[in-house]
Amino acid sequence: MHTVKTARSSGYVHGYAEPETRRLGDQADTLADLLHAGTAYPAGSRVLEVGCGVGAQTAHLVAGSPGARFVSIDTAAASLASARARLSTRPTVSWCRADLFDPPFATGSFDHLFLCFVLEHLAHPARALAGLRRVLRPGGSVTVIEGDHGSALFHPDSAHARAAIGCQVRLQAAAGGNALVGRQLQPLLTGAGYRGVRVRPRTVYADQTRPDLVDGFTRNTFTAMVAAVRDDAVAAGLSTPADFDRGVADLRRTGEPGGTFHYTFFKAVAVNPGCGGDRGDAAMP
C-alpha cells in the first residue's frame, strides 16, 4: 500500500493521482504509532529509505530519529517531488531518484535500511533484498514492513467484499506484485542472506469505539484502496460493475455502527552478517 515503481516492476497498481497521495498520507498518519513503534535510529547514523514514494512514511521516520541522516530513494519523479515538498523543512533528508535493484551508492554506505510497503510491488523481492545488502554495512539492520490482504477480516461478512479485495490482489499480481507478501518476510529475508530475522504482526482492529481507526484505516485507507481499482477490475473481466460496487458498499458497511474490521501488517528486522562494528541497530519489533 505504498507508491513505488522500479524499472523492473510492471507498474504501481494504485496509480499516481492526487487521491492516492491523500490516501497514503491518511494511512501513514493513522498507522504511525502501530508501524513505527520500536524503530529509532541513533544520532549520526546513515539510513537508506527504499521506495519513499510521496514521503508519507519518511515524515514519521524523521520524527522518530531526528539525529539520523536519511537518504530516501524512489524511481517515480512525481512522487519524489511530492516528498520534497512535504518535508521541505527537514534538512536531514536527501532525495535520490534511483532503481532499488541497483542503488548508486558505495558498498557499506549505510548503517540501516528501511522499506515500507515496497516488496508488495516487486516481481523479484528476494533479488531486491539481496542486492540492497551490498550498500548495508556488516552488522547493520534492515527493517521491512508489509501488509497481507489475506489477513482482512470483517463483520458483517460479505462474499462480494471478499471478491472485490480479491480483484485488487489479482490486479497487483498481474502488475508483477504480491499483495500477500507479508506472510513471506521471514523466508524472503533469510533467503537474501540476512540473519537474526524476527517478524512480528502489527494488527489493526477498528470498530465504532475506535472512530479514528474506522475513518483513517477502514474507510480512507483500505476501502479507498479497493474502490480505486474498480475500473481496472471491470476492464480485466474480474468483476461486473454491479458486483464490484456491492463489494465496496459492503466494505463501507464494516465502518458503520455494528461493523468491525481487522487487518494484519508484518514488521521484520534483520541484520547484515559480518564482523563490522555496531553503531546501534534498530530495536527488534
Backbone bond lengths (Angstrom), bond angles and torsions (degrees), N, CA, C in turn:
res aa  C-N    CA-C-N  psi(-1)  N-CA   C-N-CA  omega(-1)  CA-C   N-CA-C  phi
1 M - - - 1.457 - - 1.532 110.20 -
2 H 1.321 114.82 53.81 1.453 118.94 -174.56 1.511 108.63 -147.39
3 T 1.296 117.56 159.50 1.450 120.14 -176.01 1.525 110.74 -97.02
4 V 1.313 115.56 98.35 1.463 120.12 176.60 1.519 108.49 -145.31
5 K 1.278 115.93 140.53 1.457 121.20 176.83 1.517 106.58 -144.86
6 T 1.312 117.11 131.61 1.455 119.99 178.67 1.511 109.60 -116.37
7 A 1.302 114.72 166.93 1.460 119.60 179.51 1.515 111.75 -62.81
8 R 1.325 117.62 -15.73 1.457 120.22 -176.87 1.513 112.26 -112.95
9 S 1.310 118.04 13.17 1.452 120.72 169.59 1.516 107.71 -115.20
10 S 1.329 116.82 154.87 1.450 118.23 -171.66 1.504 114.14 -88.22
11 G 1.315 119.28 -6.29 1.449 118.43 176.23 1.504 112.93 157.31
12 Y 1.331 114.97 158.68 1.453 122.03 177.63 1.517 107.13 -95.39
13 V 1.335 116.49 109.07 1.459 121.34 -167.64 1.524 112.78 -63.28
14 H 1.334 118.19 -24.38 1.466 120.79 -176.32 1.523 113.38 -84.46
15 G 1.331 117.99 -13.50 1.454 120.46 178.77 1.524 113.09 85.53
16 Y 1.337 116.04 174.02 1.459 122.15 -174.34 1.527 112.85 -120.27
17 A 1.324 117.71 15.44 1.458 120.74 -177.56 1.529 110.62 -74.04
18 E 1.326 115.96 166.92 1.453 122.32 -177.11 1.528 113.59 -57.22
19 P 1.347 120.01 -39.66 1.477 118.25 177.66 1.527 112.88 -58.54
20 E 1.335 117.11 -34.51 1.465 119.52 178.51 1.527 110.71 -69.98
21 T 1.322 117.06 -37.18 1.465 119.78 175.86 1.525 110.45 -60.84
22 R 1.337 116.87 -43.04 1.466 120.16 178.13 1.523 111.02 -65.12
23 R 1.330 116.43 -39.96 1.457 119.72 -179.42 1.524 111.03 -63.12
24 L 1.316 116.09 -41.09 1.460 119.47 178.92 1.522 111.42 -64.39
25 G 1.329 116.67 -37.82 1.458 119.49 176.57 1.518 111.96 -65.83
26 D 1.337 116.62 -43.83 1.464 120.22 177.17 1.525 110.78 -59.25
27 Q 1.330 115.51 -44.68 1.455 120.22 -179.36 1.523 111.54 -61.09
28 A 1.322 116.45 -49.32 1.464 120.50 -177.08 1.525 111.44 -62.28
29 D 1.322 117.16 -43.27 1.462 120.18 -178.64 1.527 111.69 -68.92
30 T 1.328 116.57 -40.33 1.463 120.41 -178.71 1.514 111.55 -66.68
31 L 1.334 117.02 -37.11 1.460 121.09 -172.58 1.522 113.43 -102.80
32 A 1.315 118.02 9.14 1.469 120.41 -173.52 1.521 112.38 -55.88
33 D 1.327 117.33 -50.03 1.460 119.73 -178.30 1.519 111.33 -64.60
34 L 1.320 116.86 -39.74 1.459 121.12 -178.13 1.523 111.53 -66.11
35 L 1.321 117.04 -47.93 1.456 120.45 -172.07 1.521 113.91 -84.64
36 H 1.326 117.71 -33.24 1.462 119.86 -173.49 1.525 113.85 -97.06
37 A 1.310 117.95 -6.40 1.463 120.00 176.77 1.527 109.44 -57.96
38 G 1.328 116.60 130.10 1.456 121.64 -180.00 1.510 114.04 90.85
39 T 1.324 118.05 -4.97 1.464 121.05 178.24 1.518 108.94 -106.83
40 A 1.323 115.27 107.07 1.467 121.30 177.92 1.517 107.78 -148.33
41 Y 1.317 116.02 126.46 1.451 121.04 -175.67 1.531 110.67 -104.32
42 P 1.334 117.69 140.94 1.469 121.12 -176.77 1.525 112.36 -64.28
43 A 1.298 114.95 152.21 1.465 120.37 175.45 1.520 109.56 -57.37
44 G 1.302 115.50 136.29 1.455 120.96 178.54 1.516 114.21 88.58
45 S 1.327 118.33 -12.36 1.462 119.49 179.71 1.520 109.61 -75.15
46 R 1.316 115.17 155.54 1.462 121.94 -176.51 1.527 107.84 -111.50
47 V 1.337 115.66 121.41 1.462 122.11 -172.73 1.528 109.72 -119.29
48 L 1.335 115.90 131.20 1.460 121.15 173.73 1.520 108.35 -102.11
49 E 1.342 116.00 116.00 1.456 120.73 173.05 1.525 107.79 -93.90
50 V 1.312 115.97 118.70 1.455 122.43 -173.97 1.529 109.27 -98.30
51 G 1.333 116.67 123.19 1.457 120.55 -179.33 1.514 111.92 73.46
52 C 1.326 116.38 57.54 1.470 120.91 -174.26 1.520 112.97 -73.36
53 G 1.342 117.86 -20.40 1.457 119.92 -179.53 1.516 111.61 57.68
54 V 1.318 116.30 -132.81 1.464 122.03 -175.78 1.528 112.24 -85.23
55 G 1.328 117.25 7.90 1.465 120.61 176.51 1.507 114.60 83.74
56 A 1.327 117.69 12.26 1.462 120.26 -177.25 1.525 111.60 -64.05
57 Q 1.336 116.92 -41.60 1.466 119.79 177.02 1.523 111.33 -80.90
58 T 1.319 117.43 -29.89 1.467 121.18 -179.79 1.517 111.35 -56.47
59 A 1.321 116.21 -41.41 1.467 120.26 -178.53 1.526 111.10 -57.31
60 H 1.311 117.20 -40.24 1.458 120.82 -178.86 1.528 111.67 -77.60
61 L 1.328 117.03 -33.47 1.456 120.39 174.63 1.529 110.89 -60.11
62 V 1.316 115.34 -48.46 1.466 120.34 -178.01 1.529 110.89 -65.31
63 A 1.326 116.77 -40.51 1.469 119.85 179.28 1.522 111.30 -61.73
64 G 1.339 117.42 -34.44 1.455 120.88 -178.61 1.511 114.35 -82.80
65 S 1.326 117.68 -15.84 1.468 122.06 -178.59 1.526 109.33 -139.96
66 P 1.332 116.96 68.64 1.470 119.86 -171.80 1.524 114.34 -65.50
67 G 1.335 118.02 -19.62 1.458 119.68 -178.69 1.508 114.36 -95.47
68 A 1.324 117.55 -3.83 1.464 121.40 179.34 1.523 109.97 -83.59
69 R 1.329 114.89 160.86 1.462 121.32 177.01 1.523 108.28 -110.73
70 F 1.332 116.71 125.71 1.452 121.93 -175.00 1.519 111.32 -110.82
71 V 1.315 115.05 139.47 1.455 122.31 165.66 1.524 105.44 -118.10
72 S 1.321 117.11 120.69 1.455 122.33 -175.69 1.522 109.00 -114.46
73 I 1.343 115.80 125.47 1.461 120.07 -175.61 1.523 111.40 -119.96
74 D 1.328 114.48 150.73 1.459 123.36 173.03 1.522 106.09 -159.98
75 T 1.341 117.34 163.52 1.464 118.85 177.36 1.518 112.82 -101.37
76 A 1.338 117.59 -9.89 1.462 120.68 -178.88 1.528 109.40 -88.84
77 A 1.320 116.85 112.25 1.459 121.09 -176.91 1.522 112.02 -61.07
78 A 1.329 117.05 -39.78 1.463 119.91 -179.34 1.520 111.38 -65.21
79 S 1.325 116.74 -38.80 1.458 119.89 178.26 1.521 110.79 -65.14
80 L 1.323 116.53 -42.69 1.463 119.78 178.52 1.525 111.49 -62.22
81 A 1.329 116.99 -38.33 1.465 119.92 177.38 1.521 110.63 -62.48
82 S 1.322 117.24 -41.17 1.469 120.95 176.57 1.520 111.00 -63.98
83 A 1.324 115.70 -40.47 1.467 119.68 -179.64 1.524 111.00 -64.66
84 R 1.328 116.65 -43.97 1.464 119.67 178.63 1.525 110.88 -59.75
85 A 1.322 116.11 -42.32 1.467 119.73 -179.90 1.523 111.00 -66.35
86 R 1.313 116.42 -39.49 1.465 121.27 -178.43 1.533 111.23 -64.47
87 L 1.335 117.05 -36.72 1.463 121.27 -175.49 1.522 111.25 -117.73
88 S 1.327 116.44 37.49 1.469 120.60 -174.87 1.517 113.05 -63.59
89 T 1.322 117.94 -21.26 1.471 120.61 -179.06 1.520 112.38 -97.91
90 R 1.332 117.53 9.82 1.471 121.00 -177.51 1.521 109.71 -107.18
91 P 1.336 118.63 93.10 1.464 120.72 -176.74 1.521 113.77 -72.22
92 T 1.341 118.16 -8.42 1.465 120.04 -179.21 1.525 112.41 -81.60
93 V 1.341 117.43 2.05 1.465 121.19 -179.49 1.526 110.02 -115.19
94 S 1.336 115.62 129.13 1.455 121.61 170.83 1.521 107.98 -110.20
95 W 1.319 116.15 143.78 1.466 121.28 -175.80 1.516 109.67 -112.37
96 C 1.326 115.40 142.51 1.464 119.11 -177.33 1.521 109.89 -148.45
97 R 1.330 115.47 128.44 1.458 119.80 173.45 1.529 107.58 -82.63
98 A 1.323 116.43 116.79 1.457 119.51 -173.37 1.519 110.52 -156.49
99 D 1.326 114.92 154.68 1.454 122.86 175.54 1.523 107.94 -87.53
100 L 1.312 117.70 123.81 1.462 119.88 -177.25 1.524 112.13 -67.67
101 F 1.321 118.58 -18.35 1.454 120.19 176.41 1.527 112.12 -76.34
102 D 1.306 116.46 -17.60 1.469 120.53 -179.59 1.528 109.03 -145.42
103 P 1.335 118.04 65.28 1.471 120.63 -175.87 1.526 111.02 -65.17
104 P 1.332 117.18 135.99 1.467 121.61 -173.34 1.525 112.86 -84.63
105 F 1.329 116.17 55.53 1.462 121.16 -178.00 1.527 109.25 -130.98
106 A 1.315 114.92 154.25 1.463 120.42 -179.25 1.525 110.89 -69.10
107 T 1.305 115.49 156.21 1.456 121.66 177.50 1.528 110.34 -57.99
108 G 1.328 115.21 132.41 1.461 120.40 177.09 1.514 114.67 71.75
109 S 1.327 118.06 23.30 1.467 121.41 -175.04 1.522 113.67 -70.17
110 F 1.341 118.02 -24.41 1.461 120.57 -169.34 1.534 111.75 -121.60
111 D 1.322 113.30 147.82 1.462 120.65 176.09 1.521 111.72 -84.07
112 H 1.332 116.22 -27.55 1.457 120.72 -175.97 1.524 110.26 -147.20
113 L 1.330 115.65 148.54 1.464 122.86 171.40 1.519 108.44 -116.92
114 F 1.333 116.39 145.77 1.457 121.18 177.35 1.517 108.40 -136.77
115 L 1.343 116.41 125.98 1.461 122.71 177.53 1.518 108.14 -130.99
116 C 1.319 116.87 125.81 1.463 121.25 179.05 1.531 109.36 -131.27
117 F 1.316 116.82 118.01 1.466 123.36 179.50 1.527 111.45 59.05
118 V 1.312 115.85 43.60 1.457 122.31 -178.90 1.529 111.33 -111.23
119 L 1.329 117.08 -49.89 1.464 120.80 -174.13 1.519 111.53 -60.14
120 E 1.338 117.60 -30.27 1.462 120.42 -177.95 1.525 113.08 -60.85
121 H 1.333 117.21 -18.64 1.458 120.97 -177.31 1.529 113.18 -101.40
122 L 1.320 117.36 5.09 1.461 120.40 -174.44 1.516 112.14 -107.45
123 A 1.328 115.66 137.86 1.461 120.30 175.10 1.523 111.14 -72.74
124 H 1.339 116.70 -24.74 1.466 120.41 -176.75 1.531 110.23 -132.38
125 P 1.326 118.17 68.72 1.474 119.97 -177.63 1.519 113.47 -63.34
126 A 1.335 118.05 -35.50 1.463 119.93 -179.86 1.528 110.75 -63.80
127 R 1.350 116.30 -40.08 1.456 119.57 178.53 1.531 110.85 -65.00
128 A 1.322 116.20 -38.98 1.460 119.41 178.79 1.525 111.01 -63.22
129 L 1.323 117.19 -46.95 1.465 121.15 -179.65 1.529 111.24 -62.10
130 A 1.325 116.66 -41.57 1.459 119.58 179.60 1.527 111.25 -65.56
131 G 1.326 116.60 -41.34 1.452 119.64 179.33 1.510 113.71 -66.55
132 L 1.331 116.42 -35.24 1.457 119.89 179.69 1.520 112.79 -68.31
133 R 1.311 117.31 -22.88 1.476 120.01 177.51 1.516 111.91 -57.48
134 R 1.328 117.00 -28.59 1.457 120.14 -177.81 1.519 112.26 -59.97
135 V 1.330 117.28 -37.46 1.465 119.82 -175.38 1.532 112.04 -91.80
136 L 1.327 117.52 0.56 1.461 121.77 178.35 1.521 109.02 -99.61
137 R 1.327 116.95 128.61 1.455 119.93 -178.61 1.533 110.92 -64.93
138 P 1.334 118.09 155.00 1.460 120.59 173.58 1.535 110.48 -57.67
139 G 1.311 116.97 132.19 1.457 121.39 -177.11 1.511 113.70 87.15
140 G 1.336 117.60 -7.27 1.456 120.59 178.47 1.518 111.26 -76.94
141 S 1.318 115.81 161.37 1.472 120.13 -174.42 1.522 112.09 -107.31
142 V 1.315 114.43 154.95 1.458 122.42 170.54 1.520 107.92 -124.07
143 T 1.316 116.08 135.68 1.460 122.60 175.37 1.519 107.77 -119.42
144 V 1.330 115.74 129.45 1.467 121.48 -178.57 1.526 108.43 -129.27
145 I 1.326 116.26 130.32 1.466 121.80 176.46 1.519 108.69 -123.44
146 E 1.341 116.19 129.33 1.455 121.16 178.09 1.524 109.75 -142.67
147 G 1.312 115.13 154.67 1.455 120.85 172.31 1.510 111.02 -94.92
148 D 1.321 115.55 -178.89 1.464 121.73 177.69 1.518 106.82 -153.61
149 H 1.337 116.14 105.68 1.469 119.65 -174.05 1.523 112.79 -66.06
150 G 1.326 116.82 -16.82 1.452 119.75 175.37 1.512 112.97 -70.99
151 S 1.330 117.31 -10.21 1.466 121.60 -179.19 1.522 112.43 -90.51
152 A 1.326 118.05 -2.09 1.464 120.65 -177.69 1.528 110.21 -71.35
153 L 1.326 115.65 120.71 1.461 123.24 176.61 1.518 107.93 -126.97
154 F 1.310 117.20 139.08 1.459 118.05 -175.80 1.519 111.02 -153.58
155 H 1.320 113.28 160.91 1.466 122.59 176.43 1.531 108.23 -136.77
156 P 1.329 117.73 134.66 1.462 128.02 -1.35 1.534 111.23 -67.01
157 D 1.337 115.03 142.70 1.456 119.76 177.06 1.527 109.36 -67.79
158 S 1.319 115.30 154.32 1.467 119.40 -177.36 1.513 109.48 -155.71
159 A 1.309 116.25 121.79 1.461 120.29 175.49 1.524 110.96 -64.28
160 H 1.326 117.00 -34.65 1.470 120.41 178.87 1.529 110.62 -67.35
161 A 1.331 117.62 -40.03 1.459 120.31 177.91 1.521 110.60 -65.39
162 R 1.326 116.86 -43.10 1.459 119.65 178.40 1.524 111.12 -63.80
163 A 1.308 116.99 -36.24 1.464 120.37 177.72 1.527 111.36 -67.13
164 A 1.325 117.58 -38.55 1.467 120.60 177.84 1.524 110.73 -64.36
165 I 1.333 116.70 -41.65 1.472 120.05 175.30 1.524 109.59 -61.60
166 G 1.333 116.00 -41.88 1.452 120.01 178.20 1.514 113.06 -59.93
167 C 1.336 116.92 -34.38 1.463 120.25 175.14 1.521 110.97 -60.83
168 Q 1.321 116.35 -44.59 1.457 119.75 179.59 1.531 110.64 -62.73
169 V 1.341 116.71 -42.10 1.462 120.96 178.75 1.533 110.61 -60.85
170 R 1.332 116.52 -43.96 1.464 120.39 -178.36 1.526 111.49 -69.29
171 L 1.322 117.72 -38.40 1.460 120.27 177.44 1.528 110.74 -64.56
172 Q 1.319 116.40 -39.73 1.459 119.07 179.23 1.527 110.66 -66.19
173 A 1.340 116.56 -38.09 1.462 119.58 176.24 1.525 110.86 -64.02
174 A 1.325 116.73 -39.80 1.462 120.30 178.88 1.517 111.73 -64.76
175 A 1.344 116.46 -28.11 1.465 121.29 177.97 1.523 112.29 -84.75
176 G 1.333 116.63 3.23 1.454 120.18 177.28 1.508 114.45 97.43
177 G 1.343 117.97 8.36 1.457 120.73 -177.28 1.510 113.14 -110.57
178 N 1.337 115.30 -167.73 1.461 121.26 -176.82 1.515 108.60 -153.26
179 A 1.333 116.66 103.25 1.463 121.40 -179.15 1.525 113.04 -76.87
180 L 1.339 116.84 1.40 1.464 121.59 177.95 1.533 111.13 -112.37
181 V 1.314 117.36 20.38 1.467 120.85 -170.47 1.527 113.13 -71.99
182 G 1.324 118.26 -19.42 1.462 119.47 -177.35 1.505 113.56 -53.82
183 R 1.322 117.23 -40.52 1.466 121.53 -178.19 1.527 112.79 -69.97
184 Q 1.338 117.08 -9.38 1.467 120.98 -175.51 1.524 114.04 -103.89
185 L 1.322 118.67 4.09 1.464 119.64 -171.70 1.525 113.31 -61.13
186 Q 1.309 117.46 -42.80 1.473 118.79 -177.95 1.528 111.51 -60.82
187 P 1.333 119.95 -53.47 1.466 117.69 178.69 1.528 113.74 -65.65
188 L 1.323 118.19 -31.80 1.463 119.65 178.33 1.525 111.35 -64.07
189 L 1.321 117.12 -47.49 1.466 120.39 -178.57 1.521 111.47 -68.84
190 T 1.320 116.78 -41.13 1.461 119.99 178.25 1.518 110.55 -62.97
191 G 1.337 116.69 -44.29 1.456 120.85 179.54 1.514 113.12 -65.26
192 A 1.340 116.78 -25.44 1.466 120.92 179.17 1.524 112.37 -84.26
193 G 1.338 117.15 -0.68 1.460 120.52 174.43 1.501 115.89 100.32
194 Y 1.340 118.63 2.63 1.461 120.48 176.71 1.523 109.46 -79.07
195 R 1.314 116.50 157.94 1.451 121.43 -178.69 1.529 110.00 -128.15
196 G 1.325 115.28 165.26 1.461 120.31 -178.92 1.511 112.46 63.74
197 V 1.332 116.99 33.88 1.458 120.94 -175.63 1.531 110.28 -70.31
198 R 1.322 114.59 127.31 1.460 120.50 174.88 1.521 108.81 -130.94
199 V 1.315 115.41 128.45 1.459 121.74 -179.77 1.517 108.66 -120.80
200 R 1.327 116.18 133.45 1.457 120.67 178.28 1.530 109.07 -133.55
201 P 1.336 117.12 141.89 1.472 120.02 177.32 1.517 111.50 -74.40
202 R 1.305 115.72 144.95 1.457 122.99 171.97 1.533 106.67 -123.19
203 T 1.320 116.32 105.53 1.455 121.53 -168.12 1.514 112.23 -99.92
204 V 1.334 115.36 135.56 1.460 122.78 172.72 1.528 108.14 -105.36
205 Y 1.311 116.02 127.49 1.455 120.18 173.46 1.521 107.36 -131.22
206 A 1.332 116.20 128.64 1.462 120.34 -176.38 1.521 110.31 -131.67
207 D 1.330 115.49 132.92 1.463 121.77 169.12 1.522 107.47 -145.40
208 Q 1.338 118.04 -173.35 1.462 120.40 -172.60 1.520 113.34 -64.94
209 T 1.342 118.01 -14.37 1.464 120.00 175.92 1.525 111.79 -82.07
210 R 1.340 117.67 -6.51 1.460 122.52 -179.33 1.538 108.41 -128.60
211 P 1.318 116.54 66.69 1.473 120.35 -172.03 1.520 114.35 -60.78
212 D 1.338 118.08 -31.26 1.457 119.32 179.27 1.525 111.36 -64.23
213 L 1.330 116.66 -39.61 1.455 120.23 178.41 1.525 111.45 -72.81
214 V 1.333 116.40 -37.27 1.464 119.19 176.86 1.526 109.64 -58.69
215 D 1.322 115.96 -46.58 1.460 119.56 -177.56 1.524 111.55 -73.80
216 G 1.338 115.89 -49.11 1.462 120.06 -173.78 1.514 113.85 -73.51
217 F 1.333 117.55 -34.72 1.464 119.00 -176.63 1.522 112.85 -107.54
218 T 1.333 118.09 -59.79 1.470 119.42 -175.12 1.521 111.31 -57.32
219 R 1.342 116.44 -48.46 1.465 119.80 -176.43 1.520 112.64 -84.20
220 N 1.336 115.82 -58.03 1.459 120.19 -166.82 1.519 114.79 -85.42
221 T 1.325 117.74 -13.85 1.461 120.44 177.47 1.525 110.84 -106.93
222 F 1.327 116.67 -68.12 1.464 118.40 -170.77 1.526 112.37 -74.40
223 T 1.329 117.66 -53.60 1.467 119.43 -178.28 1.527 110.75 -62.47
224 A 1.336 117.08 -39.50 1.468 119.94 178.06 1.522 111.42 -62.61
225 M 1.327 117.18 -37.28 1.462 120.97 178.82 1.527 110.97 -63.91
226 V 1.329 116.22 -45.33 1.464 119.75 179.77 1.527 110.64 -66.56
227 A 1.332 116.68 -45.37 1.463 120.54 -178.15 1.525 111.90 -59.00
228 A 1.330 116.58 -32.09 1.462 120.62 -175.06 1.529 113.61 -68.42
229 V 1.340 117.91 -18.18 1.467 119.30 -178.61 1.528 111.98 -96.62
230 R 1.335 117.99 10.81 1.469 121.62 -175.77 1.525 112.51 -52.46
231 D 1.321 117.04 -54.16 1.462 119.86 -174.66 1.525 111.24 -63.70
232 D 1.328 116.89 -39.99 1.465 120.07 178.71 1.521 111.05 -65.84
233 A 1.336 116.81 -39.80 1.464 120.19 -179.92 1.522 111.11 -64.56
234 V 1.321 115.82 -41.97 1.464 119.82 179.20 1.526 110.28 -67.80
235 A 1.329 116.60 -43.86 1.466 120.43 -179.62 1.521 111.83 -62.25
236 A 1.333 116.28 -32.82 1.467 120.69 -179.64 1.518 112.51 -82.36
237 G 1.315 116.96 -2.77 1.449 120.27 -179.88 1.510 114.17 76.51
238 L 1.326 117.30 18.79 1.460 121.16 -179.28 1.515 112.66 -83.31
239 S 1.348 116.65 -18.38 1.457 120.71 -177.91 1.526 108.47 -160.33
240 T 1.322 115.30 159.29 1.459 119.81 168.76 1.518 108.18 -88.34
241 P 1.323 117.81 157.42 1.466 118.96 177.35 1.525 112.51 -56.04
242 A 1.310 117.65 -42.52 1.463 120.49 -177.41 1.519 111.63 -65.63
243 D 1.349 117.02 -42.60 1.463 119.86 -179.20 1.527 111.33 -67.08
244 F 1.337 116.22 -40.95 1.462 118.82 -179.57 1.525 110.26 -66.39
245 D 1.317 116.51 -44.20 1.465 119.79 179.74 1.525 111.06 -61.36
246 R 1.322 116.84 -37.78 1.466 118.88 177.55 1.536 110.12 -65.72
247 G 1.342 116.69 -39.82 1.457 119.59 178.68 1.515 112.16 -60.98
248 V 1.328 117.13 -43.50 1.463 120.40 179.02 1.529 110.64 -66.94
249 A 1.329 116.37 -39.87 1.465 119.61 177.34 1.531 110.58 -61.18
250 D 1.327 116.78 -38.76 1.467 120.01 178.82 1.520 111.24 -69.54
251 L 1.335 117.64 -34.80 1.464 119.79 174.31 1.522 110.46 -63.78
252 R 1.315 116.60 -41.67 1.471 119.43 178.42 1.528 110.87 -63.39
253 R 1.322 116.31 -32.45 1.464 120.31 179.37 1.529 110.87 -62.10
254 T 1.327 118.08 -29.22 1.469 120.09 179.93 1.522 112.01 -68.23
255 G 1.336 117.25 -16.23 1.453 121.32 177.46 1.511 113.79 -94.92
256 E 1.313 116.96 2.73 1.459 121.59 178.35 1.522 110.23 -95.35
257 P 1.345 117.89 167.92 1.467 120.07 177.88 1.528 111.40 -52.15
258 G 1.324 115.60 131.86 1.452 121.12 -177.04 1.510 113.93 92.02
259 G 1.343 117.33 -10.20 1.463 121.44 179.24 1.516 111.53 -96.82
260 T 1.328 116.60 155.77 1.465 122.27 175.88 1.519 109.07 -139.75
261 F 1.342 115.52 154.41 1.469 120.34 179.72 1.521 108.83 -144.65
262 H 1.337 115.56 136.64 1.461 122.31 -178.04 1.527 108.85 -133.93
263 Y 1.341 116.06 139.22 1.458 120.86 178.66 1.526 107.83 -150.65
264 T 1.332 115.91 146.09 1.464 120.10 -179.00 1.519 110.82 -118.54
265 F 1.324 115.27 126.14 1.454 122.85 166.89 1.523 107.99 -96.80
266 F 1.323 116.12 159.12 1.461 120.92 177.73 1.527 108.34 -125.14
267 K 1.321 115.67 129.69 1.465 121.70 -179.61 1.522 108.97 -117.85
268 A 1.325 115.49 123.64 1.461 121.53 -178.13 1.519 109.83 -117.58
269 V 1.318 115.75 143.45 1.457 122.08 171.61 1.524 107.56 -130.96
270 A 1.324 116.40 136.36 1.457 121.81 179.81 1.526 109.07 -146.42
271 V 1.322 115.71 173.29 1.459 121.66 -175.62 1.522 109.72 -125.56
272 N 1.319 115.88 142.68 1.455 121.61 172.60 1.523 108.10 -78.96
273 P 1.325 119.91 115.03 1.469 120.49 -174.65 1.516 111.39 -66.15
274 G 1.313 114.77 151.44 1.456 120.74 -179.99 1.500 109.58 156.77
275 C 1.317 116.39 177.36 1.462 121.33 -175.93 1.514 112.13 -104.19
276 G 1.330 117.66 9.92 1.456 120.13 -178.94 1.506 112.36 -67.07
277 G 1.318 116.17 162.06 1.457 121.56 179.56 1.517 111.50 -69.25
278 D 1.314 116.24 165.09 1.455 122.58 -176.68 1.515 109.52 -113.93
279 R 1.346 116.30 125.51 1.460 120.53 177.54 1.516 111.03 -105.83
280 G 1.332 116.03 22.81 1.462 118.43 175.88 1.499 111.92 98.32
281 D 1.328 117.21 82.22 1.443 120.73 -179.87 1.528 110.24 -70.22
282 A 1.324 115.63 157.74 1.452 120.76 179.33 1.528 109.82 -62.42
283 A 1.318 114.85 146.76 1.462 119.99 178.47 1.510 110.34 -63.00
284 M 1.332 116.04 146.79 1.445 120.44 175.57 1.513 110.25 -68.05
285 P 1.355 116.60 147.53 1.443 119.19 -177.26 1.512 111.78 -71.07
